């Protein structure tokens, strides 16, 4: 479980295809010293397992299903990624409950600066958009965000304060860029219950 509060921007050092997985080595500075083999790390919001450790980097092995459902398939050396270690039981929950189970890939439509902050419009996958509500939560590339508005059925508008813009990879997004999207956990359960009642 994660909180959607990014700890560090990491950099993809290398990408290699193994027999049935793809290995990514991620540079992360001092964060690597706080990891252990088998730990869970959210990489752009997708929960991956640490399979190798170096003093300033770690490796994750990603299977085909995750490559299909996340933006990891597009990672190349030099790609900047948001990193968050798993939440410790009893730790402070500053964002919202994020499972690290990406629901699908969305797209950034536009980011417009408004004074000191940015308003960003994101096209969500249809099944996520259906459960997203104004003033609810959504995780974009693993960043916990509050939905400011839903201009259309598929578009979520969120606000980025300067800190979030500068300390995550969201500030590097351009129109059309793909993003990992995880819908609100509570919304998923409510949606499932309502769907069952309709059957």
Backbone as JSON, one array per atom type, in Angstrom:
{
  "sequence": "XXXXXXXXXXXXXXXXXXXXXXXXXXXXXXXXXXXXXXXXXXXXXXXXXXXXXXXXXXXXXXXXXXXXXXXXXXXXXXXXXXXXXXXXXXXXXXXXXXXXXXXXXXXXXXXXXXXXXXXXXXXXXXXXXXXXXXXXXXXXXXXXXXXXXXXXXXXXXXXXXXXXXXXXXXXXXXXXXXXXXXXXXXXXXXXXXXXXXXX",
  "N": [[0.84, -1.18, 0.0], [0.42, 2.3, -0.7], [0.88, 5.91, -0.5], [0.72, 7.87, -2.38], [2.4, 10.0, -2.24], [5.12, 11.22, -3.6], [8.49, 10.27, -3.21], [10.89, 10.63, -4.48], [12.32, 11.57, -7.63], [13.3, 9.25, -9.92], [15.67, 7.81, -12.29], [15.63, 5.99, -15.27], [18.12, 3.75, -15.79], [18.91, 1.54, -17.34], [17.48, -0.79, -19.7], [16.45, -4.06, -20.22], [15.59, -7.0, -21.98], [14.54, -10.01, -20.7], [14.06, -13.58, -20.52], [11.26, -13.92, -20.05], [10.45, -11.57, -18.96], [10.86, -8.01, -18.51], [13.61, -6.14, -17.58], [14.24, -3.37, -15.57], [16.62, -1.05, -14.6], [16.9, 1.27, -12.1], [18.02, 4.4, -11.25], [18.33, 5.91, -8.11], [19.58, 7.35, -6.14], [20.14, 8.02, -2.7], [17.9, 6.65, -1.79], [18.07, 3.99, -2.51], [19.68, 2.82, -0.57], [17.93, 2.42, 1.47], [16.34, 0.37, 0.8], [15.41, -3.11, 0.49], [16.02, -6.39, -0.86], [13.18, -7.71, -2.45], [11.44, -5.82, -1.5], [8.57, -3.68, -1.97], [8.06, -1.19, -4.4], [6.65, 1.77, -5.61], [6.59, 2.63, -8.89], [6.12, 5.23, -10.84], [3.6, 4.92, -9.84], [2.98, 2.23, -10.19], [3.13, -0.85, -8.62], [6.07, -2.49, -8.04], [8.51, -5.12, -7.56], [11.58, -5.14, -5.82], [14.36, -6.52, -7.25], [17.1, -6.59, -7.57], [19.9, -4.94, -6.07], [21.89, -2.01, -5.95], [24.41, 0.34, -4.83], [23.33, 2.89, -5.48], [21.08, 2.4, -6.93], [18.36, 0.32, -8.12], [16.83, -2.75, -9.28], [13.97, -3.82, -11.15], [11.81, -6.41, -12.22], [9.59, -6.78, -14.79], [6.51, -8.1, -15.78], [4.64, -9.23, -18.71], [1.85, -8.55, -18.5], [1.84, -6.3, -16.81], [3.34, -4.59, -18.36], [1.59, -4.15, -20.43], [-0.52, -2.8, -19.19], [0.46, -0.51, -18.09], [2.58, 2.47, -18.29], [5.11, 1.58, -18.42], [6.12, 0.07, -20.53], [7.03, 1.89, -22.32], [9.32, 2.95, -21.27], [12.64, 4.14, -21.51], [16.26, 4.32, -21.41], [17.11, 7.04, -19.38], [14.53, 7.99, -18.94], [12.43, 9.7, -16.7], [11.12, 8.85, -13.56], [8.54, 8.59, -11.09], [9.03, 7.79, -7.69], [8.1, 5.83, -4.89], [8.38, 4.4, -1.73], [6.87, 1.54, -0.08], [4.15, 2.03, 2.18], [4.7, 2.14, 5.65], [3.19, 0.24, 8.23], [1.22, 2.05, 10.44], [2.37, 4.38, 9.75], [2.35, 7.87, 8.67], [-0.4, 8.95, 6.77], [-0.37, 10.84, 4.21], [-1.36, 11.38, 1.65], [-3.61, 9.66, -0.22], [-5.11, 6.38, 0.11], [-3.34, 4.28, -1.88], [-3.05, 1.6, -4.04], [-1.14, 0.78, -5.84], [-1.85, -0.62, -8.0], [-2.27, -0.25, -11.11], [-4.91, 1.02, -13.0], [-5.22, 1.62, -15.63], [-4.15, 3.28, -18.68], [-3.95, 6.72, -19.1], [-4.15, 10.01, -20.67], [-2.35, 13.04, -20.88], [-3.92, 16.06, -21.45], [-3.8, 18.9, -21.38], [-1.82, 21.4, -19.72], [-2.07, 24.17, -17.85], [-0.73, 27.13, -16.69], [-1.71, 28.94, -13.86], [-1.41, 31.66, -12.27], [0.4, 30.93, -9.45], [0.16, 28.2, -9.64], [-0.61, 25.14, -11.47], [-3.16, 24.07, -13.7], [-4.26, 21.0, -14.7], [-5.49, 19.0, -17.27], [-6.68, 15.76, -17.74], [-7.2, 12.9, -19.67], [-9.05, 10.16, -18.77], [-9.06, 6.55, -18.44], [-12.04, 4.87, -19.48], [-13.37, 3.19, -17.56], [-12.28, 4.07, -15.18], [-12.91, 6.79, -15.17], [-15.66, 6.68, -14.88], [-16.0, 6.19, -12.19], [-14.94, 8.35, -10.94], [-15.07, 11.3, -9.05], [-15.86, 14.76, -8.51], [-13.77, 16.49, -6.28], [-12.93, 14.14, -5.29], [-10.42, 11.52, -5.16], [-7.56, 10.76, -7.19], [-4.92, 8.88, -8.61], [-2.16, 9.84, -10.41], [0.43, 8.77, -12.34], [1.31, 7.76, -9.95], [1.03, 9.87, -8.19], [-0.77, 11.35, -5.64], [-3.73, 13.03, -6.11], [-6.23, 15.6, -5.95], [-9.41, 15.73, -7.37], [-10.36, 18.46, -9.11], [-12.32, 19.21, -10.89], [-14.66, 17.81, -13.27], [-14.64, 18.25, -16.35], [-15.66, 16.91, -18.61], [-17.19, 13.69, -19.25], [-15.01, 11.99, -19.43], [-12.77, 13.43, -18.72], [-10.58, 14.58, -16.28], [-9.85, 17.22, -14.13], [-7.12, 18.53, -12.45], [-5.26, 20.21, -9.88], [-1.95, 21.45, -9.65], [0.35, 22.25, -7.23], [3.29, 24.36, -6.93], [5.35, 22.8, -5.67], [4.63, 20.08, -6.12], [4.61, 20.11, -8.9], [7.32, 20.54, -9.45], [8.69, 18.51, -8.09], [7.9, 16.03, -8.94], [7.36, 13.86, -11.8], [5.28, 14.96, -13.17], [5.39, 17.63, -13.91], [6.91, 17.52, -16.17], [5.36, 16.57, -18.16], [3.86, 16.59, -21.41], [1.37, 17.65, -23.79], [-0.6, 14.94, -24.8], [1.06, 12.99, -23.76], [1.35, 9.74, -22.28], [-0.03, 8.47, -19.19], [0.08, 6.73, -16.05], [-2.83, 5.6, -14.44], [-4.61, 5.33, -11.47], [-7.63, 4.62, -10.07], [-9.83, 5.9, -7.48], [-9.85, 4.06, -4.49], [-12.09, 3.64, -2.81], [-14.13, 4.43, -4.51], [-14.02, 2.35, -6.38], [-14.98, 0.12, -4.95], [-17.56, 0.96, -4.25], [-18.62, 1.27, -6.83], [-18.54, -1.41, -7.69], [-20.34, -2.62, -5.92], [-22.74, -1.3, -6.57], [-23.01, -2.1, -9.23], [-23.43, -4.84, -8.89], [-25.92, -4.81, -7.71], [-27.49, -4.03, -9.8], [-27.51, -6.22, -11.45]],
  "CA": [[0.0, 0.0, 0.0], [1.18, 3.53, -0.83], [0.11, 7.1, -0.15], [0.68, 8.82, -3.49], [3.33, 11.1, -1.97], [6.36, 10.82, -4.25], [9.68, 10.53, -2.41], [12.04, 11.01, -5.3], [12.29, 11.27, -9.06], [14.4, 8.38, -10.31], [16.0, 7.8, -13.7], [15.87, 4.67, -15.83], [19.51, 3.62, -16.24], [19.0, 0.56, -18.42], [16.32, -1.63, -19.98], [16.89, -5.28, -20.89], [14.59, -8.04, -22.09], [14.95, -11.34, -20.25], [13.3, -14.62, -21.21], [9.81, -13.69, -19.98], [10.22, -10.3, -18.28], [11.73, -6.9, -18.89], [14.29, -5.62, -16.39], [14.58, -1.95, -15.53], [17.49, -0.61, -13.5], [16.48, 2.63, -11.8], [18.87, 5.18, -10.35], [17.49, 6.61, -7.14], [20.39, 7.98, -5.09], [20.18, 7.46, -1.35], [16.74, 5.8, -1.53], [18.47, 2.6, -2.68], [20.22, 2.34, 0.69], [16.83, 2.15, 2.39], [15.57, -0.72, 0.24], [15.9, -4.48, 0.64], [15.5, -7.27, -1.89], [11.81, -8.13, -2.18], [10.59, -4.68, -1.13], [7.69, -3.11, -2.99], [8.28, 0.22, -4.71], [5.76, 2.29, -6.64], [7.3, 3.3, -9.98], [5.02, 5.91, -11.53], [2.35, 4.41, -9.3], [2.84, 0.78, -10.38], [3.86, -1.57, -7.58], [7.04, -3.47, -8.54], [9.34, -5.74, -6.53], [13.02, -4.95, -5.96], [15.0, -7.82, -7.52], [18.54, -6.41, -7.42], [20.24, -3.68, -5.42], [23.21, -1.41, -6.08], [24.46, 1.44, -3.86], [22.52, 4.04, -5.85], [20.08, 1.98, -7.92], [17.73, -0.98, -7.9], [16.23, -3.32, -10.48], [12.66, -4.46, -11.07], [11.49, -7.25, -13.37], [8.18, -6.49, -15.08], [5.93, -9.11, -16.67], [3.89, -8.71, -19.84], [0.59, -7.92, -18.1], [2.12, -4.96, -16.3], [3.81, -3.77, -19.48], [0.41, -3.79, -21.22], [-1.46, -1.97, -18.44], [1.13, 0.68, -17.55], [3.44, 3.17, -19.25], [6.47, 1.04, -18.31], [6.57, -0.44, -21.82], [7.66, 2.99, -23.05], [10.53, 3.43, -20.61], [13.94, 4.01, -22.17], [17.27, 4.96, -20.56], [16.92, 8.49, -19.24], [13.17, 8.31, -18.53], [12.27, 10.1, -15.31], [10.0, 8.14, -12.96], [8.21, 8.89, -9.7], [9.29, 6.65, -6.81], [7.61, 5.86, -3.5], [8.46, 3.13, -1.01], [5.6, 1.13, 0.5], [3.78, 2.65, 3.46], [4.87, 1.32, 6.84], [2.01, 0.21, 9.09], [1.31, 3.05, 11.5], [2.96, 5.6, 9.22], [1.44, 8.96, 8.35], [-1.04, 8.87, 5.46], [-0.49, 12.23, 3.77], [-2.11, 11.48, 0.41], [-4.76, 8.79, -0.03], [-4.71, 5.0, -0.04], [-3.01, 3.92, -3.27], [-2.62, 0.21, -4.02], [-0.06, 0.48, -6.78], [-2.45, -1.46, -9.04], [-2.67, 0.71, -12.14], [-6.16, 0.61, -13.65], [-5.12, 1.82, -17.07], [-3.32, 4.39, -19.16], [-4.64, 7.93, -19.52], [-3.32, 10.93, -21.44], [-2.38, 14.45, -20.5], [-4.5, 16.89, -22.51], [-3.15, 20.21, -21.32], [-1.42, 21.93, -18.42], [-2.11, 25.62, -17.98], [-0.32, 27.82, -15.47], [-2.68, 29.91, -13.36], [-0.74, 32.26, -11.12], [1.5, 30.13, -8.93], [-0.07, 26.77, -9.78], [-0.98, 24.64, -12.8], [-4.36, 23.25, -13.84], [-3.95, 19.96, -15.67], [-6.6, 18.17, -17.72], [-6.23, 14.41, -18.06], [-8.19, 11.96, -20.15], [-8.97, 8.95, -17.98], [-9.7, 5.36, -19.0], [-13.49, 4.95, -19.27], [-13.81, 2.56, -16.32], [-11.84, 4.91, -14.06], [-13.68, 8.03, -15.23], [-17.02, 6.4, -14.41], [-15.98, 6.15, -10.73], [-14.23, 9.52, -10.45], [-16.0, 12.38, -8.7], [-15.27, 16.04, -8.12], [-13.23, 16.52, -4.92], [-12.45, 12.81, -4.94], [-8.98, 11.32, -5.35], [-7.06, 9.97, -8.31], [-3.45, 8.82, -8.62], [-1.6, 9.98, -11.75], [1.86, 8.42, -12.21], [1.6, 7.52, -8.55], [0.89, 11.09, -7.39], [-2.11, 11.54, -5.09], [-4.28, 14.32, -6.52], [-7.65, 15.85, -5.74], [-10.12, 16.11, -8.59], [-10.94, 19.8, -8.98], [-13.52, 19.26, -11.72], [-14.8, 16.83, -14.35], [-15.2, 19.03, -17.46], [-16.45, 15.99, -19.42], [-17.28, 12.37, -18.62], [-13.73, 11.29, -19.47], [-11.67, 14.33, -18.4], [-10.42, 15.01, -14.89], [-9.01, 18.41, -13.96], [-6.44, 18.56, -11.16], [-4.36, 21.34, -9.68], [-0.61, 21.14, -9.16], [1.08, 23.33, -6.59], [4.67, 24.35, -7.44], [6.16, 21.69, -5.14], [4.28, 18.86, -6.85], [5.03, 20.32, -10.29], [8.77, 20.49, -9.55], [9.27, 17.35, -7.41], [7.41, 14.8, -9.56], [7.53, 13.97, -13.24], [4.1, 15.57, -13.79], [5.78, 18.9, -14.49], [7.58, 17.27, -17.44], [4.41, 16.05, -19.14], [3.42, 17.41, -22.54], [0.08, 17.22, -24.32], [-0.55, 13.66, -25.48], [1.88, 12.01, -23.04], [0.59, 8.76, -21.51], [0.17, 8.46, -17.74], [-0.56, 5.67, -15.29], [-3.98, 6.08, -13.68], [-5.27, 4.45, -10.51], [-8.83, 5.25, -9.54], [-10.02, 5.93, -6.03], [-10.16, 2.73, -3.96], [-13.47, 3.62, -2.32], [-14.99, 4.47, -5.69], [-14.05, 1.03, -7.0], [-15.87, -0.76, -4.19], [-18.93, 1.46, -4.42], [-19.03, 0.91, -8.18], [-18.77, -2.86, -7.75], [-21.58, -2.92, -5.18], [-23.88, -0.81, -7.36], [-23.13, -2.95, -10.41], [-24.02, -6.1, -8.46], [-27.34, -4.58, -7.44], [-28.19, -3.88, -11.07], [-27.58, -7.53, -12.12]],
  "C": [[0.89, 1.25, 0.0], [0.28, 4.72, -0.5], [-0.04, 8.07, -1.31], [1.53, 10.05, -3.25], [4.71, 10.66, -2.49], [7.56, 11.21, -3.39], [10.83, 11.07, -3.23], [11.72, 10.76, -6.77], [13.53, 10.44, -9.38], [14.61, 8.46, -11.82], [16.23, 6.37, -14.16], [17.3, 4.63, -16.37], [19.62, 2.66, -17.42], [17.71, -0.24, -18.51], [16.83, -2.87, -20.7], [15.76, -6.31, -20.86], [15.19, -9.36, -21.67], [14.05, -12.35, -20.96], [11.8, -14.33, -21.21], [9.46, -12.38, -19.29], [11.11, -9.22, -18.89], [12.3, -6.3, -17.62], [14.62, -4.14, -16.58], [15.49, -1.7, -14.35], [17.24, 0.88, -13.33], [17.44, 3.29, -10.83], [17.99, 5.97, -9.4], [18.27, 7.21, -5.99], [20.3, 7.26, -3.77], [19.0, 6.56, -1.03], [17.12, 4.33, -1.63], [19.0, 2.01, -1.38], [19.16, 2.01, 1.72], [15.93, 1.03, 1.89], [16.22, -2.06, 0.55], [15.33, -5.31, -0.5], [14.1, -7.75, -1.5], [10.88, -7.01, -1.76], [9.71, -4.27, -2.3], [7.99, -1.63, -3.15], [7.28, 0.62, -5.79], [6.61, 3.07, -7.63], [6.24, 3.91, -10.88], [3.68, 5.31, -11.11], [2.11, 2.93, -9.48], [3.71, 0.06, -9.36], [4.75, -2.65, -8.2], [7.9, -3.96, -7.37], [10.82, -5.52, -6.83], [13.67, -6.32, -6.12], [16.52, -7.77, -7.45], [18.79, -5.05, -6.8], [21.68, -3.29, -5.73], [23.24, -0.24, -5.09], [23.53, 2.61, -4.19], [21.4, 3.69, -6.84], [19.46, 0.66, -7.48], [17.09, -1.44, -9.2], [14.86, -3.88, -10.16], [12.47, -5.27, -12.35], [9.99, -7.18, -13.59], [7.65, -7.5, -16.1], [5.04, -8.44, -17.72], [2.6, -8.01, -19.47], [0.81, -6.5, -17.62], [2.61, -4.03, -17.41], [2.62, -3.31, -20.34], [-0.46, -2.76, -20.52], [-0.85, -0.67, -17.93], [1.99, 1.32, -18.64], [4.87, 2.63, -19.23], [7.01, 0.52, -19.64], [7.29, 0.63, -22.63], [8.92, 3.53, -22.41], [11.77, 3.16, -21.45], [14.97, 4.61, -21.22], [17.11, 6.48, -20.57], [15.52, 8.9, -18.84], [13.13, 8.65, -17.05], [11.0, 9.46, -14.74], [9.8, 8.59, -11.51], [8.4, 7.64, -8.85], [8.71, 6.88, -5.42], [7.76, 4.47, -2.9], [7.1, 2.82, -0.38], [5.4, 1.79, 1.87], [4.02, 1.68, 4.6], [3.61, 1.38, 7.68], [2.2, 1.18, 10.25], [1.93, 4.35, 11.03], [1.9, 6.65, 8.89], [0.91, 8.8, 6.93], [-1.32, 10.29, 4.98], [-1.32, 12.39, 2.51], [-3.45, 10.76, 0.54], [-4.29, 7.36, -0.25], [-4.56, 4.64, -1.52], [-2.46, 2.5, -3.24], [-1.4, -0.08, -4.87], [-0.53, -0.46, -7.87], [-3.03, -0.51, -10.1], [-3.9, 0.18, -12.88], [-6.1, 0.78, -15.16], [-4.26, 3.02, -17.4], [-4.23, 5.53, -19.61], [-3.7, 8.8, -20.33], [-3.47, 12.34, -20.91], [-2.9, 15.26, -21.69], [-3.84, 18.25, -22.54], [-2.8, 20.54, -19.88], [-1.26, 23.43, -18.58], [-1.72, 26.26, -16.66], [-1.32, 28.9, -15.13], [-2.11, 30.55, -12.11], [0.44, 31.41, -10.7], [1.32, 28.64, -9.17], [-0.47, 26.43, -11.22], [-2.29, 23.88, -12.72], [-4.11, 22.28, -14.99], [-5.2, 19.16, -15.98], [-6.06, 16.84, -18.2], [-7.39, 13.58, -18.56], [-8.0, 10.64, -19.42], [-9.52, 7.75, -18.77], [-11.18, 5.38, -18.62], [-13.93, 4.36, -17.94], [-13.37, 3.34, -15.08], [-12.68, 6.19, -14.02], [-15.08, 7.84, -14.66], [-17.11, 6.47, -12.88], [-15.31, 7.37, -10.11], [-15.2, 10.66, -10.22], [-15.22, 13.64, -8.33], [-14.95, 16.03, -6.62], [-12.89, 15.13, -4.4], [-10.96, 12.72, -5.21], [-8.71, 10.51, -6.6], [-5.54, 9.98, -8.22], [-2.99, 8.85, -10.07], [-0.09, 9.8, -11.65], [2.26, 8.27, -10.75], [1.46, 8.73, -7.65], [-0.56, 11.23, -6.94], [-2.6, 12.94, -5.41], [-5.76, 14.39, -6.21], [-8.27, 16.32, -7.04], [-10.8, 17.45, -8.38], [-12.25, 19.91, -9.75], [-13.49, 18.11, -12.71], [-15.45, 17.55, -15.52], [-16.04, 18.19, -18.43], [-16.47, 14.64, -18.7], [-15.94, 11.67, -18.53], [-12.55, 12.15, -18.99], [-11.71, 14.75, -16.94], [-9.48, 16.2, -14.86], [-8.44, 18.4, -12.55], [-5.53, 19.78, -11.09], [-3.02, 20.87, -9.13], [0.0, 22.37, -8.51], [2.53, 23.28, -7.08], [5.51, 23.18, -6.93], [5.9, 20.41, -5.92], [4.75, 18.95, -8.3], [6.53, 20.09, -10.43], [9.39, 19.21, -8.99], [8.66, 16.02, -7.86], [7.62, 14.95, -11.07], [6.31, 14.57, -13.94], [4.44, 16.9, -14.46], [6.48, 18.75, -15.83], [6.62, 16.81, -18.53], [4.07, 17.08, -20.21], [2.12, 16.84, -23.07], [0.25, 15.92, -25.11], [0.26, 12.6, -24.76], [0.99, 11.04, -22.26], [0.93, 8.82, -20.03], [-0.5, 7.23, -17.15], [-1.69, 6.27, -14.45], [-4.46, 4.98, -12.74], [-6.45, 5.2, -9.91], [-8.91, 5.14, -8.04], [-10.5, 4.57, -5.53], [-11.61, 2.63, -3.49], [-14.44, 3.61, -3.49], [-15.11, 3.11, -6.36], [-15.02, 0.11, -6.28], [-17.32, -0.32, -4.31], [-19.46, 1.09, -5.8], [-19.35, -0.56, -8.32], [-20.08, -3.23, -7.07], [-22.8, -2.5, -5.99], [-24.09, -1.67, -8.61], [-23.78, -4.27, -10.06], [-25.51, -5.96, -8.21], [-28.15, -4.5, -8.72], [-28.36, -5.21, -11.79], [-28.82, -8.31, -11.66]]
}
